[in-house]
Amino acid sequence: MLSTKFIIDAAPRIYKLEKRFELIEKDFGFPSFDPREKGYIALKKTIIGQQLSIASAAAIWRRFIDADIRDEKILNGQADMQLRNLGLSRQKISYLKSLAGSRLDFDKMEVMENEEVIDVLTAIKGIGLWTAEIYCIFSLRRLDIFPAGDLALQEATKYLLDLKSRPLEKEMRKLAKSWVPYRSVCAIILWHFYRNLKSRESTLW
C-alpha cells in the first residue's frame, strides 16, 4: 500500500529503473504521501475543485461541507439553487447529480484491479480518466498508476529527462512503461520535483 515509508523503501529500486530520479532526492529530499478520503466525499471534492485554483476550490468545498446537503436533494434537483449560491456551475451540479445516482460499491473497489476501478469511475458523467487515476493513487493507494495527462507531471518529466518539449499524454504513457510496477511512486516524486522547481523559480523573481 502506498505510503511515505513505501516511497522511501522503494527508492533504490526506482533509481535502477531511472537513475535521474535519484537527483530529485539529492536536491529536494523525499516527498511525503498524504492519502485522501475514500468514497463519495473524495469524488465530490474532486468534481467541485475541477478547473479552479487551490484557494477557490478550498473555499467552495468548505461552504459545501458546511451546507451539509443530502444526496437525495442533489439528485432530485431540490438543492440546485443552494449549490449555485455556493459557487458551483450548472455543469458541476449535473456531475454531482450523476455521482449521487451512481450507487458505487466502494468496498468492492478495494479488491478490483486498477483498470476495473477506472472503468467504473469513468462511466460516471463528470469523472474523467485523470480523476479516476487520482482516486486510485490517493484514496485507494495503488502502487502502479500514472496520470499521463497531468500537466505538472509532463513539465517535470521534460526537465528531469532534459527533453526539448513537454511530452504529451501518449508519450508519457510510453515513457512510464519502464517504471512499472512503481508508476504511482514515480508520479509522486515528479509532483514533488515540479513543486520544488516552481518554488525555486518564484524565488528568482
N, C-alpha and C positions, 0 to 999 in steps of 0.2 A: 504493500500500500504506500502511496506517495506521501512523503513527509520530509521535513528538513533533514532529519537523520539519514533517510534513504538517499537523498541527493548527495550528501557528504560521503556516504559509504560507497555510492555508485560512481563517484567522480573518477577514480583511477581507471575503471572500465570504459567510461565515456571518453577519457583522454586517449585511449587506444583506438577508439573509433574516429576521433577528430582531435588531433593534438592541440589545435588552436583554442579549444575550449579551456585549456589549462591557463592560457594567457589571461582570460577573464578572471579566473580565481586569483591569479597573482596580482592583478591590478585592482580588483574590486571585492575580493573575498567571495564567499559562498552566498547564494541567495537564500532567503528564508521562504518556506512554503506556508501559506495561510489558507487552510481549507475553508470552503464556504458551506452554507446551509444546503441541505438536500430538499428535494420535493418541490411543491408548487411555489413556496416562498422564494426559492432561488431563481426559478424561471420567471416569476413575476418581476423580480428585481432586475433581471437581465433585460426583459422586454421594456420596462419603464426607462431604463438607462440607455437604450439604443440611441445612437447619434446625438448624444448630449455630452457636455463636458462633465468631468467628475463632480464638480461642485453642484452643477444644475441637477444632475442625476441624484445626488445625495439629498438635496433639498426636497425634490419631489417625492423621493422614496420615504423620507421622514414624514411628510404630510400624508402620504398614502397609508403608512403604518398607523399613524395617529387617528386617521379616519375610521379604521377598523371596518372596512367594507366587506360584507359577506359575499362569497362566490355566487350565491343564489341571486343577489341583487345585480351583480355584474352580468350574469348570464341572461337574465330576463330584461335587462335594459333599465331597471329602476335606478341604477347608480350612474347613468350616463352623464347627467348634468353635474353631479358631485365630482366625478372623475375629470370632467372638463375644467371645473373650477380648481382642481388640484394642479392643473397644468398639462394634462395628458391630451394628446391629439386624438382625433376620431379614429385614425388608423391604429394607434396603440390600444385604444379601448376595444376595437374589434379583435385585436390579438388577445387581449385579456379574456374576452368572451370565449374565444376558441379554446384557450387554455382551461378556463373554468368548466367547459363542457367536455373535456378530453377524457376524463376518467383514467388517467395514467396509473399504472401499477408500479409505484416506485420501489416496493420491496422486490418485485420481480426483476427490476432493472439491476439490482445489486448482483445478480448472478448471470445476467445477459452478457454476451460478447459485445465488444465495443461497437461493431458495425450494427448490431441489432438495436442497441440503445440509440444510436444516431438515427437509424431509420424510423424508430418510433417517435422520437422527438421532432424530427424534421417533417413528419406528416402533419404536424400542427401548424396552422396558419400563424405566422409571426416568428416561428423558430427556424432559423436557417442553420446551415452547416456549422458556421462559426460558433453560434450559441450552443449547439449540441456538443461540439468539441470542448468548449469551455466548461460545460456542465460535467462532462466526463473527467476532465482534469481536476477541477477544483471541488466538485461536490462528490463525485464517485471515486476520485483519487486514483484514476487509472494511470498506468505507467507508460503506455505506448501510444499516445495521441499527439498529433501535430497539426495545429490550426494554420495551415499553409497560406490561407488568405489574409492572415493578420498583418497589417501594415508595419507594426513595430517589429515583428519577427523578420519580415522581409528586409527592413532597414538594418537591423542588427546583423543579419546574415551577410548582407552586402559588405558591411565594414569588417566583419570578422574574417570573411574569406577573400577580402580585397577584390571584389567584383566590380566591373566597370559600371554596371547599372543594377538597380534594385530588382532582384529576382521575383517574378510573379508566381501565382499560386502553382501552376503546373511545374515550373522549375523547382520551386520549394519542395514540393512533394517528392520529386525525383532526388533532390539533394538529401532529404531527410530519410530516405530509404536506407542509407548507410548508417543511420543512427538507431535502427531497430536493435533491441527492444526497449530503448530508453528515450523515445522521442518526446514524451512529456517532460522529462527532466531537462532535455536539451532546450525545449521551448522555454522553460522557467529560467534557465541560465541565460538564454538570449534576451528575454524580457528584462532580466536583471542588468545585463550588458547595455541594453537600449536606454533604460532609465538613467544609468550612470553616464552614458555618453551625452544624453540631453542635459543632465545636471552639469557636466563639465563644460558643455557649450555655453550654458547660461552664465557661468562664472567668467567667461571670456569677454562678455559684452557689458 
